[in-house]
């Protein structure tokens, strides 16, 4: 990536997939705004690691489910852009922040539905809307979805439905922002070893073998399987790709 002074804002960058995305973008030459919800120590560790690559980074706190906080967040972001980079915009928006709630359809509560909606769809919708004046022309937006929008695994009806909405939103954003040269794409991971899935693997020892057996490449994914794909979508080489859903699942349930 010939990023020069390109700047990427990555939500959920303190751990897991988001951290790996931030590190891959930094390795390819981008500076990073690492957005975290609660774990400041992990976010600062991500910043330190990025600085080790010779790139600049800053950690900013935001609860992406709380749309009322977006105005103050962007004021804070604007201050950081000015003081650290001498800019009033950034180049890449990576909507990665997420939570995992496993719940059979019949047992899904309205509260858990709203929690998923606020993080995975409403938050993405309005954070992106609020970010539009701050995203540079010819920039990139990468949204995160899931393999669960293609195949159905009981327990994820609400979560996958929100991600399905994000997939539709991605096409509309690509259409409406194309005149500014901004590409908008979506990465859909399969099952990955992260903090979100740690409990499931620990409580179901047979899960790993089961997932390996239904995956063409024969294993469960790792965070490093995803970060490079996001970095590629932000590269000059990917400039003619937009409105696409790229599943990175190792070939689950083919």
GIDABEL-V353861 format. One record per residue. N is the residue number from 1. RES is the residue in three letters. SS is DSSP state (H for helix, E for strand, L for the rest). OMEGA is omega in whole degrees, 0 to 359 (999 if undefined). Layout:
# GIDABEL-V353861
n=[N;N]
res=[RES;RES]
ss=[SS;SS]
omega=[OMEGA;OMEGA]
This chain:
# GIDABEL-V353861
n=[1;2;3;4;5;6;7;8;9;10;11;12;13;14;15;16;17;18;19;20;21;22;23;24;25;26;27;28;29;30;31;32;33;34;35;36;37;38;39;40;41;42;43;44;45;46;47;48;49;50;51;52;53;54;55;56;57;58;59;60;61;62;63;64;65;66;67;68;69;70;71;72;73;74;75;76;77;78;79;80;81;82;83;84;85;86;87;88;89;90;91;92;93;94;95;96;97;98;99;100;101;102;103;104;105;106;107;108;109;110;111;112;113;114;115;116;117;118;119;120;121;122;123;124;125;126;127;128;129;130;131;132;133;134;135;136;137;138;139;140;141;142;143;144;145;146;147;148;149;150;151;152;153;154;155;156;157;158;159;160;161;162;163;164;165;166;167;168;169;170;171;172;173;174;175;176;177;178;179;180;181;182;183;184;185;186;187;188;189;190;191;192;193;194;195;196;197;198;199;200;201;202;203;204;205;206;207;208;209;210;211;212;213;214;215;216;217;218;219;220;221;222;223;224;225;226;227;228;229;230;231;232;233;234;235;236;237;238;239;240;241;242;243;244;245;246;247;248;249;250;251;252;253;254]
res=[UNK;UNK;UNK;UNK;UNK;UNK;UNK;UNK;UNK;UNK;UNK;UNK;UNK;UNK;UNK;UNK;UNK;UNK;UNK;UNK;UNK;UNK;UNK;UNK;UNK;UNK;UNK;UNK;UNK;UNK;UNK;UNK;UNK;UNK;UNK;UNK;UNK;UNK;UNK;UNK;UNK;UNK;UNK;UNK;UNK;UNK;UNK;UNK;UNK;UNK;UNK;UNK;UNK;UNK;UNK;UNK;UNK;UNK;UNK;UNK;UNK;UNK;UNK;UNK;UNK;UNK;UNK;UNK;UNK;UNK;UNK;UNK;UNK;UNK;UNK;UNK;UNK;UNK;UNK;UNK;UNK;UNK;UNK;UNK;UNK;UNK;UNK;UNK;UNK;UNK;UNK;UNK;UNK;UNK;UNK;UNK;UNK;UNK;UNK;UNK;UNK;UNK;UNK;UNK;UNK;UNK;UNK;UNK;UNK;UNK;UNK;UNK;UNK;UNK;UNK;UNK;UNK;UNK;UNK;UNK;UNK;UNK;UNK;UNK;UNK;UNK;UNK;UNK;UNK;UNK;UNK;UNK;UNK;UNK;UNK;UNK;UNK;UNK;UNK;UNK;UNK;UNK;UNK;UNK;UNK;UNK;UNK;UNK;UNK;UNK;UNK;UNK;UNK;UNK;UNK;UNK;UNK;UNK;UNK;UNK;UNK;UNK;UNK;UNK;UNK;UNK;UNK;UNK;UNK;UNK;UNK;UNK;UNK;UNK;UNK;UNK;UNK;UNK;UNK;UNK;UNK;UNK;UNK;UNK;UNK;UNK;UNK;UNK;UNK;UNK;UNK;UNK;UNK;UNK;UNK;UNK;UNK;UNK;UNK;UNK;UNK;UNK;UNK;UNK;UNK;UNK;UNK;UNK;UNK;UNK;UNK;UNK;UNK;UNK;UNK;UNK;UNK;UNK;UNK;UNK;UNK;UNK;UNK;UNK;UNK;UNK;UNK;UNK;UNK;UNK;UNK;UNK;UNK;UNK;UNK;UNK;UNK;UNK;UNK;UNK;UNK;UNK;UNK;UNK;UNK;UNK;UNK;UNK;UNK;UNK;UNK;UNK;UNK;UNK]
ss=[L;L;L;L;L;L;E;E;E;E;E;L;L;L;L;H;H;H;H;H;H;H;H;H;H;H;H;L;L;L;E;E;E;E;E;E;L;L;L;H;H;H;H;H;H;H;H;H;H;H;H;L;L;L;L;L;E;E;E;E;E;L;L;L;L;L;H;H;H;H;H;H;H;H;H;H;H;H;H;H;H;H;H;H;H;L;L;L;L;E;E;E;E;E;E;L;L;L;L;L;L;L;L;L;H;H;H;L;L;H;H;H;H;H;H;H;H;H;H;H;H;H;H;H;H;H;H;H;H;H;H;H;H;H;E;E;E;E;E;E;E;E;E;E;E;E;H;H;H;L;L;L;L;L;L;L;H;H;H;H;H;H;H;H;H;H;H;H;H;H;H;H;H;H;H;H;H;H;H;H;L;L;E;E;E;E;E;E;E;L;L;E;E;L;H;H;H;H;H;H;H;H;H;L;L;L;H;H;H;H;H;H;H;L;E;L;L;L;L;L;E;E;L;H;H;H;H;H;H;H;H;H;H;L;L;H;H;H;L;L;L;L;L;L;E;E;E;E;L;L;L;E;L;L]
omega=[174;189;184;182;178;181;179;173;182;177;183;188;185;184;171;184;182;178;180;176;180;181;179;177;179;179;180;168;182;168;192;165;185;183;181;180;185;190;183;182;179;178;179;176;175;179;181;179;178;179;176;176;181;178;177;180;176;177;179;181;175;169;187;178;184;185;180;181;188;181;180;177;182;172;178;177;181;177;180;178;181;186;185;186;183;182;175;179;174;192;187;174;180;182;186;188;181;174;179;175;177;183;175;183;185;183;182;181;178;180;180;175;181;179;178;180;184;180;193;179;182;180;179;182;188;173;178;178;181;183;188;180;183;180;182;172;184;178;183;169;176;176;180;176;184;173;183;173;178;177;185;174;184;180;185;183;182;181;183;178;177;180;175;176;178;178;177;178;182;179;180;178;180;181;187;181;182;181;177;181;181;175;180;182;186;177;183;178;166;181;187;173;176;175;183;185;184;181;181;180;181;183;178;184;181;187;182;180;180;180;177;187;181;181;185;181;166;179;173;182;175;180;182;175;187;187;181;179;178;179;178;181;178;184;175;183;182;187;181;178;175;180;183;172;180;179;178;187;185;180;177;173;178;999]
